[in-house]
Amino acid sequence: MSAVRQPPLPPPEIVAPGAAVTELKARGFRRPVSPTPTRGTPGFLRRWNVILLVLVAAFAVVGSIASLVMRSASQTTADNTAPALIGIQDLFASVAEANTAATAAYLSTRTTGTEDRVNRNLYQDAIRRASAQTEEVSATIGSDRQAHDALKAIGIALNEYSGRIEAARIANENQLPEADGILREALRVVQDDVGTAVDTVNQRGQSQLASERTEGRIPTWVAVALGVVTLLALLKVQVGLLQRTNRILNPLLALATLLIAAVVGYLVVGPVVRGQTLDNASTGGYDAIATTSQIQTAAFNLQSQLSLHLLEGTGGDLEPLYAEVDVTIDRLAAGADSPREEAAATTLAIRWDRYQEAARLIESLKNGGDTEAAVALFQGEGLSSFNGLNTAIESALSDNRTQFLTGVNDAADAVGTTPYLTIVLPVLAALAIMLAIQRRLGEYR
């Protein structure tokens, strides 16, 4: 039996790989894929580990620099600028007291032939105090060249002033005709040279205070921006891990996020509190100090002009000075923001009315030709009422001084711990990030 021969099979059809894939797809075939690309997760973790650590390090560096700058500026305000601004006002008050006492002692020699020792001692104490206060302000004013030059000018002027006072005193005791002229020159030195230099120091101190209030603002906002970027990066990593591992929460990364958020909060809240506290200290404290100092300056000029008027009738028009004191006392009363300040302003107004009444009477007696009665009134009620006014001014300055210094110290405290937080908390956050990512990487080994 012979075998049946089969026709030869046709050669296999060669199909291009692309066509085969297309045909399989057309038949509904899908390649099975893993729902989670586990092979990419380690790379994702390693990449973001580096990114997060770099961001945290940059944030810590910029934040610590910004907070250190702010703390340094705040501490400078509390330790130097604020005490210097107050000290220059105390200095001028001492000069005013010395000038008044010296003039009273001079006039007592003219009228009675005997120098009033009480006023003489008051003058000596006040001029010594003014010299010491000049050194104190110089030690606290900082490195401002113009302020130091002005303080040197005050020291020179005080030496010249005290020398002229002594020369006038000796000439007066010997009834020399040039005695009044020497005293007038002494009064001019204080009014022009010392007064101008005090204004310069005051202006430079205020400018320095304004500069310190804004110091560190730009690096702080740069640090805040870096902190926000770091927070967004942490959130992105946590969302990425959620998509890859289906784990809702990573405790260590959440902890790092909270730590960075806390630092950002400190960098925002600290400067805001500091700025508001300094604003309150300036508005409620230093502005009142400046107003009170204007009263003090006008009253001092008034007393000096009244003294000159008694000597030779050479004093200027006193009405502008009366008006200036009236206006500034009203401004001080309007700005009083506590019962204590209202009481101080009321007391100051009463003392001013008493002194103004005596000063106008002295001026009237002098203009009427009764120089002896005018001098006697100047030495008695005039000097007493002026000292009372000066005491009231000092009381108002003391209250506002306390408020101002308390405010600047509170402002310094608001950012005092921020430099430590901007270093410690980011370090802890970095450790939490590294530990969290190392744990996840360990799952793929």
RAJOBEL-V263632 format. One record per helix or strand of 2 or more residues. SS is the DSSP state (@ for helix, = for strand). FROM is the first residue (numbers start at 1). TO is the last residue. If there is no record, write none. Layout:
ss = <SS	SS>
from = <FROM	FROM>
to = <TO	TO>
//
This chain:
ss = <@	@	@	@	@	@	@	@	@	@	@>
from = <17	38	117	145	179	217	251	319	339	371	418>
to = <26	112	140	173	214	245	312	334	367	414	442>
//
